[in-house]
Amino acid sequence: MLLAHDLGTTGNKASIHDAAGRLLDSVTVSYDASFGPGGTAEQDPQDWFDAVCEAGRSLLERTGTDPAAIEAVGFSGQMMGAVFLDRRLDPLRPAIIWADHRSTEQVARLKDRISVAEVYRITGHRLHPTYSLAKILWVRDNQPDVLTATSRVCLAKDYVVARLTGRLVTDPSDASSTNLYDQRSGTWSDDILAAAALDEGILPEIVPATTVAGGLLPEIASRTGLKAGTPVVVGGGDGPLAAVGAGVVDEGSGAYTYLGSSSWVSFASSQPLYDQHMRTMTFNHVVPESFVPTATMQAGGASLEWIADVLEPDGGPDRFVRLVAAADDVAAASEGLFYLPHLLGERSPHWNARARGAFVGLAKHHGPAHLARAVLEGVAFNLAVCVDAFRESGATIDRVHAIGGGAASDVWLQMLADVWGCEVHRRTIVEEANSLGAAVTAGVAVGVFDGFEVAADLSEITARFAPDSVRHRAYREHLAGFRNAYARLQPWFEAPRSVP
């Protein structure tokens, strides 16, 4: 059997799979994140490790699995963060996670030393505060004692793998989320390191995602419920592993969308995709010599979670179902109500850390259901701008597999199909897609699977949502209004304000 972990923003989802890769059971252990003024977003790395141990033990107990039957443990992890470790690989401060965007000043200064276009050419990504590089520079400027004491900076899953094995490494997919990785050479970029005045020694060794980092340390085994020596596979970033979980492992696999805290549209490619306006980005795939062009927005599912917290703070887990059902009975954009989903600043398509969320066009008759629908449509519109960017760059987006928690909603998936003008598919594996990708990667690493192609057979299409031509035409008109609302507010986003 295979045990997989997906270290997300709100918790660790662990899943257990049989030798054929079939999902047997899964469990999520939640942890907190700290969001503060100025774009602060942090987590305690110890919480990640504790969640991995607790979730793994729980799965073994619930399924009655003999620990000796686990052939490998694999990992997916949130990307673009920064964990600062001392020489013993202990954290020196809370981890700065992907959503943190307080390093705008550091990025502005770095642009004077290396151009955004050059960084995009090297890394497949813009210079931006959400990447690991900017977070390192912020710590250097604001907490110099921490950086002086830092031996290594790594990402979430790399820290947990190091705790389990004693070996700190990363893989190309996670490395490609740092703003420091040369996609062509497969190494850390000398040019960017020089511009940032950073030493390569602060970064982990880069190894393939299918590398066995080591066996589970004896002193750790009892905490996890596993046998000492169980192979621990490096794994990859959550975006590329979500692609594997959605069966997107080659150019013929179609595209997929992930509807989680952050949300994105992506597909597999044999080459990086360079958008002339730099609206999209390209990560390295966990599949060797492959890439995953991606357009990620900061607050997709997080926008729905936010409006649920505002409208039904004590509504329990069913509040999402109620809100979406109510939203299905009203209109929003067709009544001139728009929501800009930039609660955490924005990556694709605007790359504006100063962007903020906004309702535009509110009228007195608008109630909670209208606000909820505007949020759903706002995420769909923002991702539509990203889909259009891919199409303008020559990519074919004619079917999209939907995964993540939001993919459970028929209302939202039909809306996405109508806005984007293409079929949207729900698969049998929705919330566990990331951990399924980690399980497949671990299985390839230890020889359980011959290759990543097995992923397509481990999740089936259970529902297809075809676009309605009338609604699609109407939504294309509303999309112009959505774009216009951002364009009108952009000067206000950029103006100096006392509010962070």
PEDA-V78598 format. One record per pair of residues at least 24 apart in sequence whose ideal C-beta (glycine too) atoms are under 7 Angstrom apart, sorted by the first residue. I is the first residue (numbers start at 1). GAP is how many residues later the second one is. Records with the same first field share a line. If there is no record, write none. Layout:
# PEDA-V78598
I: GAP  GAP
This chain:
# PEDA-V78598
1: 64  68  69  70
2: 69  70  72  437  440  441  446
3: 53  56  67  70
4: 70  431  434  435  438
5: 47  50  70  430  433
6: 70  232  428  429  432
7: 41  69  70  71  149  150  153
8: 70  230  252
9: 24  69  88  252
10: 251
11: 40
12: 36  39  40  43
13: 418  419  421  422
14: 41  42  45  421
15: 417  420  421  424
16: 43  47  49
17: 422
19: 429
21: 418  419  422  428  433  437
22: 436
23: 406  409  413
24: 39
25: 34  37  38
26: 406  409
27: 28  31  32
29: 25  26
33: 64
37: 463
38: 64  462
39: 61  62  63  306  314
40: 60  62
41: 56  58  59
42: 52  53  54  55  58
43: 51  52  54
44: 50
45: 38  46  50  114
48: 108  111  112
49: 111  114
52: 108
53: 170  171
56: 168  169  170
57: 167  168
60: 165
67: 158  159  160
68: 159
70: 156  160
71: 375  377
72: 159  161  370  373  374
73: 157  159  160  369
74: 159  161  364  365  367  368
75: 82  85  86  160  363
76: 81  159  160  162  165  358  359  361  362
77: 78  79  80  97  160  161
78: 78  160
79: 76  95  98  158  159  160
80: 50  51  52  97
81: 51  74  75
82: 50  53  54  71
83: 70  71  72  73  76
84: 55  62  66  69
85: 65  66  67  69
86: 63  64  65
87: 64
89: 73  79
92: 54  57  58
93: 50  53
95: 61
96: 39
98: 32
99: 199  245
100: 35
101: 28  29  243  244  252
102: 27  36
103: 26  31  32  34  35
104: 25  249
106: 28  31  32  35
107: 27
110: 27  85  86
113: 82
114: 77  78  81
119: 60  73
120: 158
122: 60  67  69  70
123: 53  56  58  60  66
124: 52  59  148  157  158
125: 54  156
126: 152  225
127: 52
128: 219  223  225
129: 224
130: 217
131: 46  47  48
132: 45  46  47  48
133: 45  46  47  63
134: 45
136: 62
137: 59
150: 52
152: 50  52
153: 49  50
154: 50
157: 78
158: 46
161: 52  71  73
163: 57
164: 52  53  56  68
165: 48  49  50  51  52  67
166: 48  51
167: 46  47
168: 36
169: 35  36  38  42  44  65
170: 34  36
171: 35  36  37  38  63  64  65  115
172: 34  112
173: 36  63  64  67  110  111  112  113
174: 62  63
175: 31
176: 107  108
177: 60  106
183: 89  101
207: 27
208: 80
209: 25  26  27  77  232
210: 231  234  235
211: 234
212: 233  234
231: 215
233: 208  209  212
235: 203  206  207
236: 50  205
237: 46
238: 196
239: 25  27  44  53  55
240: 43  45  46  52
241: 45  193  196  197  200
242: 161  191  192  195
243: 25  42  49  194
244: 42  193  196  197  208  211
245: 158  184  188  189  191  192  210  214
246: 155  157  181  187
247: 154  208  209  212
248: 153
249: 38  203  204  206  207
253: 203
254: 145  146  147
255: 142  145
256: 144  145  147
257: 126  143  145  159
258: 145  146
259: 41  42  143  145  146  147  148
260: 40  41  144  145
261: 40  41
262: 34  35  36  37  38  40
263: 34  37  38  116  120
264: 30  31  32  33
265: 30  118  121  122  135
266: 26  27  28
267: 25  26  128
268: 24
269: 24
273: 120  122
275: 114  118
279: 69  70  107  110
280: 68  106  109  110
286: 155
287: 165
293: 97  102
295: 53  54  91  94  95
296: 51  52
297: 44  49  50  51  85  86
298: 44  46  47  48  49
299: 42  43  44  45
300: 79
301: 103  104  105
302: 41  42
303: 38  40  72  75  76
304: 71  102
306: 37
307: 64  65  68
311: 57  60
323: 49
324: 48  85  87  88
326: 42  43  46
327: 42  45  46  49  84
328: 83
329: 40
330: 39  40  43
332: 38  41  42  45
333: 44  145  148
334: 140  144
336: 25
337: 24  25  29  33  37
338: 36  40  143  144  147
339: 35  36  38  39
340: 38  145  146  149
341: 37  38  41
348: 38
349: 36  37  40
350: 136
352: 141
354: 139  140
355: 138
356: 137
358: 131
360: 125
376: 36  39
377: 38
380: 35  36  39
381: 38  98  101
384: 35  36  95
385: 98
387: 33
397: 25
398: 24
399: 24  26
400: 24
401: 24  26
402: 24
403: 24  27  30
404: 26  27
405: 26
413: 52
414: 51
417: 48  49  50
418: 49  50  53  54  57
419: 56
421: 46  51
422: 45
423: 41  42  43
424: 41
425: 36  39
426: 36  37
427: 32  33  34  35
428: 31  32  34
429: 29  30
